[in-house]
């Protein structure tokens, strides 16, 4: 079985941590105890893990609450970290 690729995530606090291609950025941040770890539901509904992706590519693997992330936010790479998977190294910023 092939192991999932790992990317480096640079948090808004300047810390970096590894994130597998098959895990949410929030799960990796929590596992590494790095960055501004804010979370609630892990389901895309509470908005606690909202951040902006400054650089890098990602995919959205589950719906984000429109109460917290508008379509315009999403166009500006403002996402809920519990709902995205990395496709490359990422740099995060607080919103």
HELIX and SHEET records of a PDB file:
HELIX    1   1 UNK A   25  UNK A   32  1                                   8    
HELIX    2   2 UNK A   71  UNK A   75  1                                   5    
HELIX    3   3 UNK A   81  UNK A   83  5                                   3    
SHEET    1   A 5 UNK A  16  UNK A  20  0                                        
SHEET    2   A 5 UNK A   6  UNK A  10 -1                                        
SHEET    3   A 5 UNK A  90  UNK A  93  1                                        
SHEET    4   A 5 UNK A  50  UNK A  55 -1                                        
SHEET    5   A 5 UNK A  78  UNK A  80 -1                                        
SHEET    1   B 2 UNK A  58  UNK A  60  0                                        
SHEET    2   B 2 UNK A  84  UNK A  86 -1                                        
END                                                                             
